């Protein structure tokens, strides 16, 4: 890899041993993927994935201490993935004890480290950092060092920024030195599509189911999706962006997609059209039967398939302000139709702290509260990641949550029926 | 016995029994339980990976196409190394993915007493041939012997 004089000097130790190790890490990372040079970060903020103060992550805290002591902190401020605990979310005594005293006992300590390293602010904990209220929305063409698969795929695909699917810790390394190796999704060639996905459904496909199907098929490749503009339109309005937020999260978690193009809708597809598709690209046709096949093949991992759900999580990735409003209307209508006043399954809607603050200013907040739905900034995935919660029958319309936990996937419509009317 | 020439991602030599997945290895889903709840064998906890679910990975030659899933993957692998619960080596049939590469490189650069050689680009034939419990040897040039 060709390094500039400044980069070579850092690698040679001009800024100390720790900075040299940071640069060495990035050089090895780049060389593994054939990068020939480093490029400067241009985004205003970074976004890091590791937000949880898990007791088991001792080696991470040791590394963070090493960085802080050497003054090797982030040159950009950064947002973080959501916090793993929120007292508002239902949990029994044992669960609360285990969360606070055992699993996430290092949360306060770790947040202290993050503040020293460059945390944007104390509320900057969300996977959907690109939402307007949060304030970490990169511009088209920005070079990023982000992690969090759902945020990376959104930044690349919907915003037109350029970011590889970086891992936790590697995300921070980039913003410490201010450079990242240029490879993969940072290059024009790496942003070309090797799959053409044709949407031939008879109705608007469920975002998280469609994303799951595409992710599992193309894995880490770039798909060029044709026919979705029929359902989403040709403008990136709030409804389209919300759909793509959830769709992208499923492509990234059920597979490893870092970038997708949607014909006539996403920025690069609008500019470059099907010239983004490489010669000999593979084809995948998605119709109603294919979506049904995908959903029917999700493994049933509840011990009792007929168990009554104990909890419902919505908002993985975090919900937008418009989603909170829309779901308030939907829950009210569902309850009215079912003849109920409050949800029949404990239900948690998760959203960024900044979005929840805005939501609280609207008349929807009191209405949603009256239905019994709880709002929270928690990361549902982190809530579920322990043997106690893993045994709970939890339902969700998040295909990301389904992938990483024992939560059972239902479509949005099915979830609405379950939480307002009941059923198994 | 067959030999496969790969590309060295992180250097080292190893000799260990194989544990094999033909699906993507979801690092977070597979190892989170092992890291959190003291399972020194690092048995795979990814219920979506029926081929690997419940099998130990620590000390084994993990043979896989690539890793998938959460971008915490590299960090999880780094922690597994720091806690001495890592595979003896990782052998990728495909080009290594960015998450696994991050974990392997972070461990190589930042941990002093850890060796987890990683070799990629071994080809589809490697994964077609290798089976659980076959003996794997990696030499310093990235030559993988399966017997």
Interface residues (C-beta under 8 A of the other chain):
Chain A: X21 X24 X25 X28 X29 X32 X33 X49 X50 X54 X55 X56 X57 X58 X59 X60 X62 X63 X66 X103 X147 X148 X149 X152 X164 X165 X166 X167 X168 X169 X170 X171 X184 X219 X220 X253 X255 X256 X299 X301 X385 X386 X387 X403 X404 X406
Chain B: X9 X24 X26 X28 X29 X32 X33 X35 X36 X37 X47 X48 X50 X66 X68 X69 X70 X71 X72 X73 X74 X75 X78 X79 X81 X82 X83 X96 X97 X98 X99 X101 X102 X103 X105 X106 X108 X109 X110 X111
